[in-house]
Amino acid sequence: MTKLKCIAVDDEPLALDIIEDYVSKVPFLELVKRTENAIEALQLVQAGGIDLVFLDIQMPELTGIQFLKIANGKSNYILTTAYSQYALESYDLNVSDYLLKPIAFDRFYKAVEKVHNQQQKAAEPSPAAPPAITPLMSAPAAVHPVQDFIFVKTEHKIQKIQLDDILYIEGLKDYISIYTKAERIITLQNMKKMEETLPNAQFIRVHKSYIIALDKIESIERSRISIFGKVIPIGDTYRDEFFKHIDNKNI
């Protein structure tokens, strides 16, 4: 199995310890170097052979954003930071993912798996060539996000939303509306991506246009769910799975 050669760049030794520990748990990753020196890391990237860089944003001498601009597309990057305000600028620089500290392992794994899948797909033979036979890799047991909030991009900012505040989510073509008791938040995102982001222990999709918070259900009548005065339909495609989930929850 081909491994992704990685380096970790951060001016905090504890943050590097965490990344090193996480990398050691993932079969398809190999940590080539951990360093607090961004200039040293940049030289390694420019020399070639580095598949993935875990990059802190706020560092002395050279920030993560400056690093990305100088590297100019060499390697894949996963940014690690405690500050969400850099997310929009980093996405413009085509980073693979953006992890907020403290980083949970399940979120880390999801980010590196995405890079690995992209690399595997790029390495696949053309249709004319016989398919390569690769050993199956067993992924870690299913895990659930430990964070109790999400960040979404709105028109002028990145907004933090507590999961416990969400009542339901409505899909509107390429936009979604996230409803809480206090407000409606509109973000440019699709329902599938949002469904994958939310923990399935708390949220479930009940219609092509609706995801609901299970603990906010007030009543269920036939194929309709009431949440905070809103009546939400249960789609035929989702009905069986929804009621099975409800039975397991003993609601």
C-alpha positions as CSV (number, residue, x, y, z in Angstrom):
1,M,0.0,0.0,0.0
2,T,1.4,3.4,-1.0
3,K,1.7,5.8,1.9
4,L,1.3,9.5,1.8
5,K,4.6,11.1,2.9
6,C,3.7,13.9,5.4
7,I,5.3,16.7,7.3
8,A,3.9,18.6,10.2
9,V,4.6,22.3,10.7
10,D,3.7,24.1,13.9
11,D,5.4,26.4,16.4
12,E,3.7,24.6,19.3
13,P,5.5,21.3,20.3
14,L,2.2,19.9,21.8
15,A,0.4,20.5,18.6
16,L,3.1,18.5,16.8
17,D,2.9,15.7,19.3
18,I,-0.9,15.4,18.6
19,I,-0.4,15.3,14.8
20,E,2.5,12.8,15.1
21,D,0.3,10.6,17.3
22,Y,-2.6,10.8,14.9
23,V,-0.5,10.0,11.8
24,S,0.9,6.9,13.6
25,K,-2.6,5.5,13.8
26,V,-3.4,5.8,10.1
27,P,-2.0,3.0,7.9
28,F,-1.7,5.1,4.8
29,L,0.3,8.0,6.3
30,E,4.0,8.3,7.0
31,L,5.4,11.2,8.9
32,V,8.7,12.2,7.3
33,K,9.4,15.3,9.4
34,R,7.9,17.4,12.2
35,T,9.3,20.9,12.6
36,E,8.7,24.2,14.3
37,N,10.6,25.9,11.5
38,A,8.4,27.0,8.6
39,I,11.4,27.9,6.4
40,E,12.8,24.4,6.8
41,A,9.4,22.9,5.9
42,L,9.1,25.1,2.8
43,Q,12.5,23.9,1.6
44,L,11.4,20.3,2.0
45,V,8.2,20.9,0.0
46,Q,10.0,22.7,-2.8
47,A,12.5,19.8,-3.0
48,G,9.6,17.5,-3.9
49,G,8.4,14.2,-2.6
50,I,6.1,15.5,0.1
51,D,2.5,14.4,-0.5
52,L,0.7,16.2,2.5
53,V,1.6,19.0,4.8
54,F,-0.1,19.7,8.1
55,L,0.4,23.4,8.4
56,D,-0.3,25.8,11.2
57,I,-1.4,29.3,10.2
58,Q,0.0,31.6,12.9
59,M,3.7,31.1,13.0
60,P,6.7,33.5,13.4
61,E,8.8,34.4,10.4
62,L,6.4,32.8,7.9
63,T,2.6,32.5,8.3
64,G,0.7,29.5,6.9
65,I,-1.0,31.7,4.3
66,Q,2.4,33.1,3.2
67,F,3.7,29.5,3.1
68,L,0.9,28.4,0.8
69,K,1.5,31.4,-1.6
70,I,5.2,30.7,-1.8
71,A,4.8,26.9,-2.3
72,N,2.4,27.7,-5.1
73,G,0.5,24.4,-5.3
74,K,3.2,22.0,-4.5
75,S,1.9,19.2,-2.2
76,N,-1.5,18.9,-0.5
77,Y,-2.3,21.0,2.6
78,I,-4.4,20.5,5.7
79,L,-4.4,23.7,7.8
80,T,-4.4,23.5,11.6
81,T,-5.4,26.5,13.7
82,A,-7.4,27.7,16.6
83,Y,-8.7,30.6,14.6
84,S,-11.6,30.3,12.2
85,Q,-11.2,33.7,10.6
86,Y,-8.6,32.4,8.1
87,A,-10.9,29.8,6.6
88,L,-12.2,31.8,3.6
89,E,-8.7,32.9,2.5
90,S,-7.3,29.4,2.9
91,Y,-10.1,27.9,0.7
92,D,-9.2,30.4,-2.0
93,L,-5.7,28.9,-1.9
94,N,-7.2,25.4,-2.6
95,V,-6.2,23.7,0.6
96,S,-7.6,20.1,1.1
97,D,-9.1,20.8,4.5
98,Y,-9.1,23.1,7.5
99,L,-9.0,21.7,11.0
100,L,-9.8,23.7,14.1
101,K,-7.8,23.1,17.3
102,P,-8.3,21.1,19.4
103,I,-8.4,18.5,16.7
104,A,-10.5,15.4,17.3
105,F,-9.1,12.2,15.7
106,D,-12.3,11.4,13.8
107,R,-12.2,14.8,12.1
108,F,-8.5,14.3,11.4
109,Y,-9.1,10.9,9.8
110,K,-11.9,12.3,7.6
111,A,-9.5,15.0,6.3
112,V,-6.6,12.7,5.5
113,E,-8.9,10.1,4.0
114,K,-10.2,12.7,1.5
115,V,-6.6,13.4,0.4
116,H,-5.8,9.7,0.2
117,N,-8.8,9.0,-1.9
118,Q,-7.9,11.8,-4.3
119,Q,-4.4,10.5,-4.6
120,Q,-5.7,6.9,-5.2
121,K,-8.1,8.1,-7.9
122,A,-5.3,10.1,-9.6
123,A,-3.2,7.0,-9.7
124,E,-5.8,4.7,-11.1
125,P,-5.0,3.3,-14.6
126,S,-6.8,4.5,-17.7
127,P,-9.9,2.5,-18.8
128,A,-7.8,0.8,-21.4
129,A,-5.4,-0.6,-18.9
130,P,-6.3,-3.6,-16.7
131,P,-7.4,-2.5,-13.2
132,A,-4.8,-2.7,-10.5
133,I,-5.5,-5.1,-7.7
134,T,-4.9,-3.5,-4.3
135,P,-5.3,-5.0,-0.8
136,L,-8.3,-3.9,1.1
137,M,-7.6,-1.6,4.0
138,S,-9.8,-1.7,7.0
139,A,-10.7,1.8,8.2
140,P,-11.0,2.6,11.9
141,A,-14.3,1.8,13.6
142,A,-17.0,4.3,13.0
143,V,-16.6,7.4,15.1
144,H,-18.7,10.4,15.9
145,P,-17.7,14.0,16.0
146,V,-16.8,15.2,19.5
147,Q,-17.3,18.9,18.8
148,D,-20.6,20.4,19.7
149,F,-20.6,23.1,17.0
150,I,-20.1,23.7,13.3
151,F,-18.9,26.6,11.3
152,V,-20.7,27.7,8.1
153,K,-19.9,30.4,5.6
154,T,-22.6,33.1,5.3
155,E,-22.5,36.1,3.0
156,H,-20.0,38.2,4.9
157,K,-18.6,36.0,7.6
158,I,-18.0,32.5,9.0
159,Q,-20.5,31.8,11.7
160,K,-20.3,29.3,14.6
161,I,-23.5,27.4,15.3
162,Q,-24.0,25.2,18.4
163,L,-25.5,21.9,17.3
164,D,-27.9,21.9,20.3
165,D,-29.4,25.2,18.9
166,I,-30.3,23.7,15.5
167,L,-34.0,22.8,15.1
168,Y,-34.0,21.7,11.4
169,I,-32.3,22.4,8.1
170,E,-34.0,23.1,4.8
171,G,-32.4,22.7,1.4
172,L,-33.0,25.4,-1.2
173,K,-31.2,24.3,-4.4
174,D,-27.5,25.3,-3.8
175,Y,-28.3,27.0,-0.5
176,I,-29.5,25.6,2.8
177,S,-31.3,27.4,5.6
178,I,-30.3,26.4,9.2
179,Y,-33.1,27.2,11.6
180,T,-32.6,27.8,15.3
181,K,-35.1,29.2,17.8
182,A,-33.4,32.6,17.5
183,E,-32.6,32.9,13.8
184,R,-32.4,31.6,10.3
185,I,-28.9,31.2,8.8
186,I,-28.4,30.8,5.1
187,T,-25.2,29.3,3.7
188,L,-24.0,28.2,0.3
189,Q,-23.8,24.4,0.7
190,N,-25.6,21.3,-0.4
191,M,-27.7,19.0,1.7
192,K,-25.5,15.9,1.2
193,K,-22.4,17.7,2.5
194,M,-24.3,19.0,5.5
195,E,-25.8,15.6,6.2
196,E,-22.3,14.1,6.2
197,T,-21.0,16.9,8.6
198,L,-23.7,16.4,11.2
199,P,-23.5,13.6,13.8
200,N,-26.1,11.0,12.9
201,A,-26.8,10.3,16.6
202,Q,-28.4,13.8,16.7
203,F,-29.6,14.5,13.2
204,I,-31.4,12.6,10.5
205,R,-32.6,13.4,7.0
206,V,-36.3,12.9,6.6
207,H,-36.9,14.4,3.2
208,K,-34.8,15.5,0.2
209,S,-35.2,19.1,1.5
210,Y,-35.1,18.5,5.3
211,I,-32.7,17.4,8.0
212,I,-34.1,17.5,11.5
213,A,-32.7,17.4,15.1
214,L,-34.1,14.3,16.7
215,D,-34.3,15.9,20.2
216,K,-36.4,18.8,18.8
217,I,-39.2,16.7,17.6
218,E,-42.5,17.7,19.3
219,S,-44.8,15.3,17.7
220,I,-45.2,12.9,14.7
221,E,-48.5,12.5,12.9
222,R,-48.7,10.2,10.0
223,S,-46.0,11.5,7.6
224,R,-45.5,14.8,9.3
225,I,-43.1,16.0,12.0
226,S,-43.8,19.1,14.2
227,I,-40.8,21.1,15.4
228,F,-41.2,24.5,17.0
229,G,-44.4,25.2,15.1
230,K,-43.0,24.0,11.7
231,V,-44.6,21.0,10.0
232,I,-42.0,19.0,8.1
233,P,-43.0,16.2,5.6
234,I,-41.4,12.7,5.8
235,G,-40.4,11.7,2.3
236,D,-41.1,8.2,1.0
237,T,-37.4,7.5,0.4
238,Y,-36.6,8.3,4.0
239,R,-39.7,7.0,5.9
240,D,-38.5,3.5,6.8
241,E,-35.1,4.6,8.0
242,F,-36.6,7.4,10.0
243,F,-39.2,5.3,11.8
244,K,-36.5,2.6,12.4
245,H,-34.3,5.3,14.0
246,I,-37.2,6.5,16.1
247,D,-38.0,3.0,17.4
248,N,-34.3,2.6,18.4
249,K,-34.5,6.0,20.2
250,N,-37.7,5.0,22.0
251,I,-39.1,8.5,21.3
